[in-house]
Amino acid sequence: MNVLLVSPKTPDTFWSFKHVLRLVSRKAAFPPLGLLTVAAMLPRHWQIKLVDLNVTRLEECDLRAADVVMISAMLVQEASVREVAARCAAVGKPVIGGGPLFTTSHESFPEIGHFVLGEAEELMPKLVADLESGRLQRIYEAPSRPSLSLTPVPRWDLINLKDYVTMAVQFSRGCPFDCEFCDIIVMNGRVPRTKAPAQLIAELEALRRLGWKDTVFIVDDNFIGNRVQTRQLLRELIAWRQRTRTTMTFLTEASINLVDDLELRRLMIAAGFRKVFIGIETPAEESLQECRKVQNQGRDLAAAVQTLQRDGFEVMGGFIVGFDHDTPDIFRRQFEFIQQSGVVTAMVGLLNALPQTRLWKRLKNEGRLESQSTGNNTQACLNFKPRLAKEFLESGYRDLMRRLYEPRTYYRRIQTFLKHYQPTRDRLRLSWIDFCAFVKSQWLLGVRYRGRLAYWGFFWRTLLLQPHKFRAAMELAIVGLHFRRLAWQL
């Protein structure tokens, strides 16, 4: 059996880092972890090829050689999915679609003949048997939330690790919270399930043996959803890092209540965690109550961010505008919060109703749902009728993004972050690629592009006054180029 796995192209989004990939000599930010994991569930004697359209092209010969094509996709990749499906139909190749896009919206793809809905671990034996017998069903739907003990080590051999900025692994699925706008609980449930610590470390060890030394993204939507299991993992991760002397560091996503657990924070820092993405959403308490973001309510969010920064975390933040309880001053409040808290990487999006979420169902019942979400959280559009005027929200969003990533404002925010940030004393690994990226960035930010005077002021102030934070500052300056260009495309 010849199986072609296709990861669709991701458009220019906040997390694509498209505008800085050339600086770091990489082709994509993250590998297609879902497809690499599915590949490991297929029989070893099958011929398997993976094509990541963010890295390379899909050749006609690849399609013609395949017995079946498997596509895993997110909402934001819909356009690329339809192009791939059309090419498969043109050469008569059956397509199996899986992943978040199809789990919540498979009815929208009549051109695709077969679907895997939900998590694949318990479905794969049946799917494999049907492929071998030539009796593919239209829909394979997960009967339950599977144990992650069934999840194999991803097939890293199917990609070139050097094509990617960051590797990815998964420790848990599910989140104990119930935010109205979130589709994680729709797909993965509210009871976090985890891998055994030894299982995840085996995945990291596989990466280490392949020569990976850089950042690994633990892609859990809430890494601390099950704190007991997370603590066990962290203790074993610390021991593994000490034993292997690896230079790998980690980034992940977590809820703001991480700030309430000093022991957990210390374990994460000791285990090599340096960045954490947190859904802050809004400084408006009424809007937090509206969307049931209970973990954020009744606390000083700026103080929580700065506590994490002092621990040694770079806090990346998610923010949303467009809640029913937002008032006309929401853009000013968001800007002031982001600047004053020093959340340098601020992902701001207009509220969108994702398929099958509680928000989607509520707006549909209220007759306010207008279209499907694109899944791109940096587009100036809503898919429902908001309480505030839609034109006001969309124009205000564009202005906010451009203001946040205007060079002088952005460098000022980095300085606020550095004031609180206490970096750990890692054994720094400066590669030739890092050096080249630094030199290229000086030309782009300091000579070619607008904001050059602000850049050099920021550069020398950091180098002379905070030299131990200089590397972190320059990395953020480089990444800011992507966000700046993205903001001006809105």
N, C-alpha and C positions, 0 to 999 in steps of 0.2 A: 504494500500500500504506500503510495506516494502522497504525502500530506503537505500542503503549502499553508503556512501560517502567515497571515498578513496583519500588520499593525498599521491602521490608517494614519494619514497625515494629520497632524495637529496644526490648526491655524495659528496665527500670531496672537498669543494670549499672554496674560501676566506671567504664567509659569513656564512658557516656552523658552524664554531667555534668548530668543532668536537673534536679537541685535548685539549680543555679546559672545555668541558661540565661536565666531571666527577669532575673536581675541584670545580665546583659550584653546584654540585648535581642536575643537570638538564639533560634532555634527548634530547632537541632540542633548537635551538636558538629562533625560531619564530613559532607561530601557523599558521595553514592554513586559513588565513583570508578570502580568496575567497570562500572556501567551507563553512565556518561558516556563511557567508553572504547568500550564496545560500540556505543553510539549513533554514534560517529564512524566505525565500520566499516560502517555501513549506507548504502545509496545516498542521496545528498543530495536526490534528488527525492522520496523517500518523506516522508510526513507522520509526524513522530515527536513524541511527548509523553512526558515523564518525570514521574511522580508519586512523590515521596518521602513515605511515610506518617509519617515523623518530623517533617515540616514541614506537610503538608496532608492533606486527606481524599481518598479515592478516590471520585469521583462516579459515579453510575450512567450518566450521559451519556458519560463517558470510556470506560467499558467497552463501551457499545453502539456507539460510533463506531469502535472498534478492529477491525482484521482479525485481529490476533494480539496476545497479551499476553506479554511477556518479563519473567521474575522472576529476579533475582540475589540470593542469600541466604547467610547464615552460619548455623551451627548454632543460635545463640541466637535466631534469628528464625523458628524453625519454626512457632510458633503463629500468627504473622501470615501466614506463607506459606499455611497451610491455610485461613485465612479468605479470603484473596484467591482461592485456587484454587476455593473453593466458590462465591464470587460469580461467577467466570468461567464455571463450569459451569452456573450458573443461567441465564445469558444465552447459552450456547452458544458461548463464545469459546475457541479453542485456546490453550493455555499452553505456553511453552517455559521450562524451568527451567535455570539455570546458577549457577555459583559454588560455593564450598566445601561448602555443605550438600548439594547434589546430586552433586557429584563423588565424595563418599565414601558417600552414603546415598540415592541416587536410588530404590532398590528400595522404600523406605519410603513412596513417594508415588504410589500407583496412580491417584490422582485427577488427576495431571498427565500429559499425553499425550506430551510431547517433552522431551528433555534434551540439553544441551550439557555434556559431561563433560571437565574439564580446561581448558586455556588455549584461548582462542577464535580467536586470530589466523589460524591456518591453516584453521580450520573455516568461517569466515564466508562465503567465496565460495560454497561448496556450500550452506550454509544459505540464503543469499539467493536462489540459483538455485531451490532447492526451494520457497521461499516464493512466488516469482513464478510457478512452474508449478503450485502447489497440490499438491505431492507431498512433504509433510513426512515425514521419517523419524522413528522413535521416538527413536533415540539417535544423536548425533553425538559421536564420541570423538576427542580430539586424538591424532594419530598420533605426535607427538614433542613435545619441548620447543622451542617456536618461538623464533626470533630476535626480540628485542625491537625490532629495527629495523622490524618490521612494525606496531608499535603506534602508532596515530595520536594526535594531540593531542586530549584529551577535549573533548566538546561542552559547554563551560561555558555556552553560550547557553541551554541547556535548564533551567538553575536560576537562582535569584536568589542571588547570592553573599552578600548581606546576611542571608540566613537562617542562615548558618553561622558558627561561632566560628573554625574553622580550615579552610583549603583542603588538598587532598591531591594529591600526585603520586607516581609510582613510578619509581625508577631501576633497581632490580635485582629478580630473582626467584631464589630458591634460597638454600641455606645450606650451607657446607662441613662443618658439625658434624652429629652423629648422636644427638641427645638422644632417649632412648627414648620420652618422652611427647609429642614434638612432631609435628604433622601437616604442617609446612611442607615437609619433604623428601618426604612422600607426594604432595603436590600439585605442588610446584615443583622437586623434585630437589635433589641435593647439589652440583651444579656451578653456581655463581652466574652468571647471564646478566645483562648490563647493556645499557642504552641508550647510544648515543654521547652524550658530554657536550653537544654542540650540540643533540641531540634533546631532552634534558631542559630545557635552557635555553630552547628554543623554547616549551615548555609553561609555564615560569615567565614568560616574556615575554608570552605570551598572557594570563596572569592579571594581570600588571602593567598591560597596556594596558586591561584591563577595570576597573582602579582598585583592585585588591587591594594592600594595604599591610601586612597583618598576618602572622601565623604561617602557615607551610606545613608540613604533615606529610609528610615523605618516608617512605612507608609500608613500605619494605623491611623484611623480617623480620631481616635483618642487613646494614646499610648498608655494613659493611666486609668483607663476604664475599669480594669481589675487590678487594684493596687497591690494585693497580696502576690499575685503572679508576677506583676511588674517588678516588685522588690526581689523576688527570687531570681528573675532573669538578670537584673542589674548586678547582683552579687556574683553570679557566675560569669557575667560579661567582664566585670572588673578582673576576676581571676584569669580569664582567657587573655585579656589585653596584657596583663603582667607577664603571663607565661610566654606569649608569642612576641611581645614587644612591638606589636603592630602600631602603625601610625594612623589607622582608621579613626575617623571621628563620625559622629552621628547627628542627624537632624530628624525631628519627628513633629507630630501634631499632638496637642494636649489641651485639656480644658483649663480654665483660669484657676480652678481650685488646686492646681499644682502648688500655688503659692502658700496654701495652708499646711503643707506637709514638708517640713524642713528636712527630715531624714530622706525622703524620696528625692528631693532636689539635690542633696549632697551625693546620693548614690548615682544619680544621673550624670552629674559633673564628673565624678570619679570614673564612671564608665565610658566617658568620652563624648557625652552629648554637649554640643556647642550651640545649637540653634533649635528653637521651638516655635512652631506656628500655633497661634492661639486665636480662636474666634472671639474677638472683643465685640464686634458688631456695631455698637453705638453707645455714646455717653448718655443717651436719653433713657432714663429709668422706665418711663411709661412704655417705650417701644420694646425694652427688654421683657417687660411683663406681658406685653402683647404676644410676643413670639415664644413665650415660656422658656426664656433663657435663664433658668433659675440659678444656675451656677454663677452668673455674672451680676445678679441683682443684689442690691444693698451693700455694695463694697466700693472702695476707692480703687477704680480700675487703673488709674495712672500710677498709684502707689504700688499696686500689685505688679505692674510691668517693671517698674524700677527695682523692686525687690529681686525679680528674676534676673535683671541685668547685673545687679551687684553680685549675684551668685556666679555669674560667668556665662549667662545665656544671651544670645542675640535673639530678641523677641520679634518675630514676624507676626503681623496682625491682620486679621480679616475684619472688614468693616462693611456695613450695609446701610444704604439710604433708600427710603421709599416705604417705610412702615406706615400703617394707618395713623399712628400716634406721633409721627414726625411733624414738627412745626416748621414754618418757613425759615427759621434760623439754623436748621440742622446742618447745612453745609459749613457755616461758620463754626459751629460746635465741633463738628468732626475735624476740621482743620486744626483748631486750637488744641484739641485733645491729642491728635497725632503728633503735632509739633512739640507740645510740652512734655509728652511721655517719652519721646525719642524712639518711637516705632518707625525705624528707617524704612523697612520693607512693609509698606502699608497697602494691602490689596483691598481697594474700595470698589464695591459693585452696587449697581442698582438692584433692588430686590426683584427676584424672578421666582415664579412658582414652578418648581421642578415636578415632573410627572409623579403622580400617586402620593405626594407628600400631603400632610394635613393642610398646609397652606393651599395647595392646588385644589384639594377637595372643597375647602371652605369657599375659596373664590369662585369655583365652579357653581356651587350651590347658591352663591350670592349673585350670579350672573355677571361676574366681573372678569372672568377669564377670557382672554382674547386670542391667544395663540400659544404654541408650544415654546418652551424656552430653548435657546440655542446652546445653553450650557457654557457660553463664554461670559464670564463675569466681568469682563472689561469692555462691554459694549454699552453704548448710551441708549439703551432701549429697555422697556418693561413689557411683559407679556400679559398685563392685566390693567384694569382701570384703577389708578391710585386715588387716594383722597386728595392729595395735593395735585395741582395741575401737572399733567404728564410733560408738557413742554418745559415747565419750570424745573422739574426734576431732571430731565435729560440735559438741559443746558447747564443747570447747576452742577451736575455730575462732571460734565466736560471741564468746566471751569475749575472745579475742585481738583481733579486729577492733574491738570496742567499746572496749577498753582503748587501742588504738593511736590511735583517733580521738576519744577523750575530750578535751575542749578543752585542759585544762592540759597533758596529755601531748603533744598535737599541737603546741601552741605551743612547748613545750620542744624538740621535735624540729626545728622551724623554726630556733630559736636555735642549735642544734648545727650545722645546715646553714650558717647565715649565718657562723658562726665560721670555717669553712673556705672558704666561697664567695668568689671574687674576680670580681665582675661586670665585663664588658667595658664600655668607654665608648661605647656606642651613642648615636646621635642619638635620644633618647627621643621617641616619638610618643604624646602624651596626647590622646586623642579625647574628645568629649563623652560617648560611651558609657562610656569608662573612668572618667570623673569621676562619672557617675551610678551606676555599679556600686560605686565606692568609697563614695559617700554611703549608698547602700542597705545595703551590707554593715555600715557602722557601726551603723545602726539594728538590723539583725538580730543581729549578733554582739555588739554592745556594749550593747544595751538589751533586745531581745525574748527572745533565747534564753539557755538555761543556759550558764554559762561566761563571763558578761560581765566579771566581775572579772579573770579570767585574760586575757581579750582586751585590756582596757585596760592591764594591766600590760605585756603583750607589745607593744602599740601604742606606748606612751610610751618603753619601754626601747629599742625599735628606732629610733624617730624621733630620740631624743636621742643615742644612742651609735653608731648605724650608719645615719645618714641616707642614705648612698649605696646602701644595700641595702633601703631602706624600701619601694620599689615592689615588689621581688621578694617581700618579706615579706607585703605586703598581698594580692598575687595568690594566694599560697599559703594565706593565711587564708581568702580567699573560696572557693577550690576545696575547702578542708577542710570547708566546710559540706555539700557534696554527699556526701563520704565519711562524715561523721558520721551523716547521716540514713540513708545506705545501711546502715551498720553496725548501727544500731538497728532496722532492718527485718528483719534476719536471724532 
